[in-house]
Amino acid sequence: MNTTPLSSRSPRPAAPWWSRPGLGYKHGKLHFAGHALAPLARRNGTPLYLYDAARVTDNLLRLRAALAARDLPFRVFYAMKSNRYPPLLRALRRLGTCGVDTCSPAEVARARACGFAADNISFTGTALSDADLAALLRHDGLVLNLDSLHDIARVGALAPGRQIGLRINPGLGIGYRRNRLLRYAGGRGTKFGIHREQFPAALRLARRHGLVVEGLHFHTGCGYLTPQLPVLAEIFSACQPFVAQVARMRYVNLGGGLGIPLIASDRPLDLSAWSALVAQQFGGRGFEIWCEPGDYLVKDAGVLLLEVNTVERKGRTLYAGVNGGFQLHIEPAFYELPLVPVPVRAAAPSARVRPTTIAGHINEALDLLHRDALLPPLANGDLLAFLNAGGYGASMASNHCMRGAFRELLLSP
């Protein structure tokens, strides 16, 4: 029994900004999805990706609830390009509450192998070859969104009378904290979608081949949070002239792009405000609202475990080298997105943090996973968990410098 007077007890330290159910320290050891991370690293080695099945489910249910609260007819398609790990796909299939968004014939084949029916798969790609189209058209019922006049003509020649969707480009882009690297439309222009001035020609071309335009698709950026919702409202408004030209439309696909907090000053996306905006712009029109979240479902449901192998000050910078780099998770180098490192073993309360730059083991100057992270003293053999690694990590990994080996595990509580 603790007899220390309440006034003299040490206050309980505040939880770190990144902690949440399923992620945090217990008895000085970092736990994730109900598992201590250090034993998992010992058993499986590093580099090691870990995914929290319960967190993915929670994220999906939260998004569905926001749309259901607006009394909208809707469907959710998980964007496989963010994470294509088969056990994760099979777990989503067992839930039975979402389909899959794909962007290559191989992704369609993987979705089918993981149990998704063709009519529960949406495909949207760009720069498609004849072989791509032939492979896609073998899947009866596949939702096929076409990106160009060229593709409309080719599909019309190969499969006249087929139902199609059209990917449009509303001329505006959106991204995490105005990150220009994450915009799929706007600015100097992008390769994606049918532009407004092309759209009448696209509809005429579809009619000429007997193709039935059943839906519109647009995806204009990634990682937006509540402060970017006014831009999203402008994008939705810019899509209205396209919508007005399609009769008997079955769906409008909003794409993905919903973001999550990546740094301490970020706040979660206000799904109530987001769904209200969706309902205001597209509700009550007689068609379904589709969306394709990727990162929103899996990014904060994944961590990447790496081991420290070098600690050394060079010039004014303290570097901690680890046994992984941008070949395993390219976002810090490619998109300038933060990948937050957290020690697997909690530091002593008296430990002083210091700016530490985490350097990967790839022989390239860009291979820095995080600059000036405030970390306690590190030593060789220490483990770091890089948070928000569940999306666009393993799926974009390469074998650069022949250092591409890693493992993945899906964890259940």
C-alpha positions as CSV (number, residue, x, y, z in Angstrom):
1,M,0.0,0.0,0.0
2,N,1.4,3.4,-1.0
3,T,1.4,5.7,2.1
4,T,3.2,8.7,0.4
5,P,1.1,11.9,0.8
6,L,-0.5,12.8,-2.5
7,S,1.1,16.2,-2.4
8,S,4.6,14.8,-2.4
9,R,4.2,12.1,-5.1
10,S,6.0,12.6,-8.4
11,P,3.5,13.5,-11.1
12,R,2.9,10.8,-13.7
13,P,4.7,11.8,-16.9
14,A,2.4,12.9,-19.7
15,A,2.0,10.4,-22.5
16,P,3.9,11.2,-25.7
17,W,1.9,12.9,-28.4
18,W,2.1,9.8,-30.6
19,S,0.8,7.3,-28.0
20,R,-2.7,5.8,-28.5
21,P,-4.5,2.6,-27.7
22,G,-2.2,-0.2,-28.8
23,L,0.9,1.9,-29.0
24,G,2.9,3.1,-26.0
25,Y,5.3,2.2,-23.2
26,K,4.5,-0.5,-20.6
27,H,7.1,-1.0,-17.9
28,G,9.7,0.9,-19.9
29,K,9.2,-1.2,-23.1
30,L,7.4,-0.1,-26.2
31,H,4.3,-2.1,-27.0
32,F,2.4,-2.2,-30.3
33,A,-0.8,-4.1,-31.1
34,G,-0.6,-5.7,-27.7
35,H,3.0,-7.0,-28.2
36,A,6.3,-5.9,-26.8
37,L,8.5,-5.0,-29.7
38,A,12.0,-6.1,-28.5
39,P,11.1,-9.8,-28.3
40,L,9.5,-9.6,-31.8
41,A,12.8,-8.1,-33.1
42,R,14.8,-10.9,-31.5
43,R,12.6,-13.6,-32.9
44,N,12.3,-12.2,-36.4
45,G,15.3,-10.0,-36.9
46,T,15.3,-6.5,-38.4
47,P,14.4,-4.7,-40.6
48,L,10.9,-5.7,-39.6
49,Y,7.5,-4.2,-40.6
50,L,4.7,-4.8,-38.1
51,Y,1.0,-4.1,-38.8
52,D,-1.8,-3.8,-36.2
53,A,-4.9,-5.5,-37.5
54,A,-7.1,-4.0,-34.9
55,R,-6.0,-0.5,-35.8
56,V,-6.8,-1.0,-39.5
57,T,-10.2,-2.2,-38.5
58,D,-10.8,0.7,-36.2
59,N,-9.7,3.2,-38.9
60,L,-12.1,1.6,-41.5
61,L,-15.0,1.6,-39.1
62,R,-14.5,5.2,-38.1
63,L,-14.5,6.3,-41.8
64,R,-17.6,4.2,-42.5
65,A,-19.4,5.6,-39.5
66,A,-18.7,9.2,-40.7
67,L,-20.3,8.5,-44.1
68,A,-23.2,6.5,-42.6
69,A,-24.0,9.4,-40.3
70,R,-24.8,11.5,-43.4
71,D,-27.2,8.9,-44.7
72,L,-25.2,8.6,-47.9
73,P,-25.2,5.6,-50.1
74,F,-21.5,4.7,-50.2
75,R,-18.8,2.1,-50.8
76,V,-15.2,2.1,-49.5
77,F,-12.3,0.6,-51.5
78,Y,-9.0,0.1,-49.8
79,A,-6.1,1.6,-51.9
80,M,-3.8,-1.4,-52.2
81,K,-0.8,0.5,-53.5
82,S,-0.3,1.8,-49.9
83,N,0.3,-1.7,-48.6
84,R,-0.2,-5.0,-50.5
85,Y,0.8,-7.5,-47.7
86,P,-1.4,-10.5,-48.4
87,P,-2.4,-11.3,-44.8
88,L,-3.5,-7.7,-44.4
89,L,-5.6,-8.0,-47.6
90,R,-7.1,-11.2,-46.5
91,A,-8.0,-9.7,-43.1
92,L,-9.8,-6.8,-44.9
93,R,-11.6,-9.3,-47.1
94,R,-12.9,-11.2,-44.0
95,L,-14.3,-8.0,-42.6
96,G,-16.5,-7.8,-45.7
97,T,-17.0,-4.0,-45.4
98,C,-14.6,-2.7,-48.1
99,G,-13.4,-3.5,-51.6
100,V,-10.0,-2.9,-53.1
101,D,-8.7,0.0,-55.2
102,T,-6.0,-1.1,-57.7
103,C,-3.8,0.5,-60.2
104,S,-2.1,-2.4,-62.1
105,P,-3.1,-5.8,-63.5
106,A,-0.8,-7.4,-60.9
107,E,-2.7,-5.6,-58.1
108,V,-6.0,-6.9,-59.5
109,A,-4.6,-10.4,-59.6
110,R,-3.4,-10.2,-56.0
111,A,-6.8,-8.8,-54.9
112,R,-8.5,-11.7,-56.6
113,A,-6.1,-14.2,-55.0
114,C,-6.9,-12.8,-51.6
115,G,-10.6,-13.4,-52.1
116,F,-12.0,-10.2,-53.5
117,A,-14.6,-10.6,-56.3
118,A,-14.0,-8.6,-59.5
119,D,-17.1,-6.4,-58.9
120,N,-15.6,-5.5,-55.5
121,I,-12.4,-4.2,-57.2
122,S,-12.0,-0.7,-58.7
123,F,-9.2,-0.1,-61.1
124,T,-7.7,3.3,-62.0
125,G,-4.4,3.5,-63.8
126,T,-2.5,5.6,-66.3
127,A,-0.2,5.0,-69.3
128,L,-1.7,1.6,-69.9
129,S,-0.3,-0.8,-72.4
130,D,-2.2,-3.1,-74.7
131,A,-1.1,-6.0,-72.5
132,D,-2.4,-4.1,-69.4
133,L,-5.9,-3.6,-71.0
134,A,-6.1,-7.2,-72.2
135,A,-5.3,-8.5,-68.7
136,L,-7.8,-6.2,-67.1
137,L,-10.6,-7.0,-69.4
138,R,-10.4,-10.7,-68.5
139,H,-12.0,-9.8,-65.1
140,D,-15.7,-9.6,-65.7
141,G,-17.3,-7.1,-63.4
142,L,-14.1,-5.2,-62.7
143,V,-14.8,-1.4,-62.2
144,L,-12.6,0.2,-64.8
145,N,-11.9,3.9,-64.6
146,L,-10.1,5.2,-67.8
147,D,-7.6,8.0,-67.6
148,S,-7.4,9.3,-71.2
149,L,-9.1,9.6,-74.6
150,H,-6.6,7.1,-75.9
151,D,-7.7,4.5,-73.4
152,I,-11.4,5.1,-74.1
153,A,-10.8,4.4,-77.8
154,R,-8.8,1.2,-77.1
155,V,-11.3,-0.2,-74.6
156,G,-14.1,0.6,-77.0
157,A,-12.3,-1.4,-79.7
158,L,-11.6,-4.3,-77.4
159,A,-14.9,-4.4,-75.4
160,P,-17.7,-2.4,-77.1
161,G,-20.7,-1.9,-74.9
162,R,-18.7,-2.2,-71.6
163,Q,-19.4,-0.1,-68.6
164,I,-16.6,2.3,-67.7
165,G,-15.8,5.1,-65.4
166,L,-13.8,8.2,-66.4
167,R,-11.0,9.7,-64.3
168,I,-11.2,13.4,-64.4
169,N,-8.8,16.2,-63.6
170,P,-10.5,19.2,-61.9
171,G,-7.4,21.3,-62.1
172,L,-6.8,21.7,-58.4
173,G,-4.6,19.7,-56.1
174,I,-4.4,19.0,-52.3
175,G,-1.8,17.5,-50.0
176,Y,-0.4,17.2,-46.5
177,R,0.6,20.7,-45.3
178,R,0.5,22.1,-48.8
179,N,3.2,19.6,-49.9
180,R,3.5,20.1,-53.7
181,L,5.0,16.7,-54.1
182,L,1.7,15.0,-53.1
183,R,-0.6,16.8,-55.5
184,Y,-2.2,14.9,-58.4
185,A,-3.8,17.9,-60.1
186,G,-3.4,21.6,-60.4
187,G,-0.1,23.6,-60.4
188,R,1.8,23.1,-63.6
189,G,-0.6,20.3,-64.6
190,T,-0.2,16.6,-64.1
191,K,-0.4,13.5,-66.3
192,F,-3.6,12.3,-64.5
193,G,-7.2,12.3,-65.8
194,I,-9.3,13.9,-68.5
195,H,-9.3,17.7,-68.3
196,R,-12.5,19.8,-68.5
197,E,-11.9,20.9,-72.1
198,Q,-11.4,17.3,-73.1
199,F,-14.5,16.0,-71.4
200,P,-17.2,16.5,-74.1
201,A,-14.9,14.7,-76.5
202,A,-14.4,11.8,-74.1
203,L,-18.2,11.4,-73.8
204,R,-18.6,11.4,-77.6
205,L,-15.9,8.9,-78.0
206,A,-17.5,6.6,-75.4
207,R,-20.9,6.8,-77.1
208,R,-19.3,6.1,-80.5
209,H,-18.0,2.8,-79.1
210,G,-21.2,2.0,-77.2
211,L,-19.4,2.4,-73.9
212,V,-21.6,3.3,-70.9
213,V,-20.1,5.9,-68.6
214,E,-21.4,4.8,-65.2
215,G,-19.1,6.9,-62.9
216,L,-16.5,9.6,-62.4
217,H,-13.3,9.3,-60.5
218,F,-10.9,11.9,-59.2
219,H,-7.9,11.8,-56.9
220,T,-6.2,15.1,-56.4
221,G,-3.7,14.6,-53.6
222,C,-2.6,12.8,-50.4
223,G,-2.5,13.4,-46.7
224,Y,-4.9,16.3,-46.3
225,L,-6.0,17.3,-42.8
226,T,-8.7,19.6,-41.5
227,P,-6.9,22.9,-42.4
228,Q,-7.0,21.7,-46.1
229,L,-10.8,21.1,-46.2
230,P,-11.5,24.5,-47.8
231,V,-9.3,23.4,-50.7
232,L,-11.2,20.1,-50.9
233,A,-14.4,22.1,-51.1
234,E,-13.0,24.0,-54.1
235,I,-12.0,20.7,-55.7
236,F,-15.5,19.3,-55.2
237,S,-17.0,22.4,-56.7
238,A,-14.7,22.1,-59.7
239,C,-16.0,18.6,-60.3
240,Q,-19.6,19.7,-60.6
241,P,-19.5,20.6,-64.3
242,F,-18.2,17.1,-65.1
243,V,-21.0,15.5,-63.0
244,A,-23.7,17.6,-64.7
245,Q,-22.8,16.1,-68.1
246,V,-23.2,12.4,-67.2
247,A,-26.7,11.0,-67.2
248,R,-27.7,8.0,-65.0
249,M,-24.5,7.9,-63.1
250,R,-23.9,5.1,-60.7
251,Y,-21.1,6.5,-58.6
252,V,-18.7,9.4,-58.0
253,N,-15.4,8.2,-56.7
254,L,-13.7,10.8,-54.5
255,G,-10.4,8.9,-54.5
256,G,-8.3,8.8,-51.3
257,G,-6.0,11.3,-49.8
258,L,-7.4,11.4,-46.2
259,G,-4.5,12.1,-43.9
260,I,-3.3,11.3,-40.4
261,P,-1.2,13.3,-37.9
262,L,2.5,12.9,-38.6
263,I,4.0,15.4,-36.2
264,A,3.1,16.7,-32.8
265,S,1.3,19.8,-34.0
266,D,-1.0,17.9,-36.4
267,R,-4.5,17.1,-35.4
268,P,-6.6,14.2,-36.7
269,L,-8.8,14.9,-39.7
270,D,-12.2,16.0,-38.6
271,L,-14.3,13.3,-40.3
272,S,-17.5,14.9,-39.3
273,A,-16.6,18.1,-41.2
274,W,-15.2,16.0,-44.1
275,S,-18.4,13.9,-44.4
276,A,-20.6,17.0,-44.1
277,L,-18.7,18.5,-47.1
278,V,-19.1,15.3,-49.1
279,A,-22.9,15.3,-48.4
280,Q,-23.3,19.0,-49.2
281,Q,-21.6,18.6,-52.6
282,F,-22.7,15.2,-53.7
283,G,-25.5,14.0,-51.5
284,G,-29.1,13.4,-52.7
285,R,-28.1,13.1,-56.3
286,G,-29.1,9.5,-56.9
287,F,-25.6,8.1,-57.2
288,E,-23.3,6.4,-54.7
289,I,-20.3,8.0,-53.1
290,W,-17.2,5.9,-53.3
291,C,-13.8,6.6,-51.7
292,E,-10.5,4.9,-51.7
293,P,-8.5,5.4,-48.5
294,G,-5.1,3.9,-48.3
295,D,-2.9,5.7,-45.8
296,Y,-5.9,6.6,-43.7
297,L,-6.4,2.9,-43.0
298,V,-2.9,1.6,-42.7
299,K,-0.3,4.3,-42.2
300,D,-0.6,4.6,-38.4
301,A,-1.2,0.9,-38.2
302,G,2.4,0.1,-39.0
303,V,5.8,0.5,-37.5
304,L,9.3,-0.3,-39.0
305,L,11.8,-1.7,-36.5
306,L,15.5,-1.0,-37.2
307,E,18.7,-1.5,-35.2
308,V,21.2,1.2,-34.4
309,N,24.7,0.3,-35.6
310,T,26.7,3.5,-35.6
311,V,26.6,6.6,-33.3
312,E,29.0,9.4,-34.2
313,R,29.2,13.2,-34.4
314,K,30.4,14.5,-37.7
315,G,30.8,18.3,-37.8
316,R,27.9,19.8,-36.0
317,T,25.6,16.8,-36.5
318,L,25.1,13.8,-34.3
319,Y,24.3,10.8,-36.6
320,A,22.8,7.5,-35.6
321,G,23.2,4.9,-38.3
322,V,20.6,2.1,-38.7
323,N,20.3,-1.1,-40.7
324,G,17.7,0.3,-43.1
325,G,17.3,3.3,-45.4
326,F,15.2,4.8,-48.1
327,Q,15.1,1.5,-50.0
328,L,12.8,0.3,-47.3
329,H,10.7,3.5,-46.7
330,I,11.2,6.1,-49.3
331,E,8.8,8.8,-48.1
332,P,11.3,10.9,-46.1
333,A,13.6,11.2,-49.1
334,F,11.0,11.1,-51.9
335,Y,8.0,13.1,-50.5
336,E,9.7,14.9,-47.6
337,L,7.3,13.3,-45.1
338,P,8.4,12.7,-41.5
339,L,9.0,9.2,-40.2
340,V,9.1,9.6,-36.5
341,P,11.7,7.4,-34.6
342,V,10.9,6.2,-31.1
343,P,13.3,4.2,-28.9
344,V,11.9,0.7,-28.2
345,R,13.4,0.9,-24.7
346,A,12.2,4.0,-22.7
347,A,14.9,6.3,-21.6
348,A,15.6,7.0,-17.9
349,P,13.7,10.0,-16.6
350,S,17.0,11.8,-16.1
351,A,18.2,11.2,-19.7
352,R,18.7,14.4,-21.7
353,V,17.4,14.4,-25.3
354,R,19.6,15.8,-28.0
355,P,19.1,16.4,-31.7
356,T,20.0,13.2,-33.6
357,T,19.9,12.6,-37.3
358,I,18.9,9.1,-38.3
359,A,21.0,7.9,-41.2
360,G,20.3,4.9,-43.3
361,H,22.9,2.4,-44.7
362,I,22.4,3.3,-48.4
363,N,25.4,4.9,-50.0
364,E,23.3,8.0,-51.1
365,A,23.3,11.5,-49.6
366,L,19.5,11.6,-49.5
367,D,19.3,8.5,-47.2
368,L,18.3,10.3,-44.0
369,L,15.2,8.9,-42.3
370,H,14.8,11.8,-39.9
371,R,16.8,15.0,-39.3
372,D,17.4,16.3,-35.8
373,A,15.0,14.0,-33.9
374,L,15.0,14.8,-30.2
375,L,16.2,11.4,-28.8
376,P,18.0,10.2,-25.6
377,P,21.5,8.9,-26.0
378,L,21.7,5.9,-28.4
379,A,24.1,3.0,-28.6
380,N,24.9,0.2,-31.0
381,G,22.2,-2.5,-30.7
382,D,19.4,-0.2,-29.6
383,L,16.2,-0.6,-31.5
384,L,14.2,2.2,-33.0
385,A,10.5,2.0,-34.0
386,F,9.6,4.3,-36.9
387,L,6.0,5.2,-36.5
388,N,3.4,5.7,-39.3
389,A,5.2,3.3,-41.5
390,G,2.2,1.2,-42.5
391,G,1.6,2.9,-45.8
392,Y,4.0,3.4,-48.8
393,G,6.8,1.7,-47.0
394,A,7.1,-2.0,-47.9
395,S,4.9,-1.4,-51.0
396,M,7.5,1.1,-52.4
397,A,10.6,-0.8,-51.2
398,S,13.5,-1.6,-53.6
399,N,16.7,-3.6,-53.6
400,H,18.9,-0.6,-54.1
401,C,22.5,-1.4,-53.1
402,M,21.2,-5.0,-52.7
403,R,19.9,-4.1,-49.3
404,G,16.2,-4.8,-49.9
405,A,15.6,-7.7,-47.4
406,F,13.0,-7.2,-44.7
407,R,10.2,-9.1,-43.1
408,E,6.5,-8.2,-42.5
409,L,4.1,-9.5,-39.8
410,L,0.4,-8.8,-39.2
411,L,-0.3,-8.6,-35.4
412,S,-3.5,-9.3,-33.6
413,P,-4.0,-8.5,-29.9
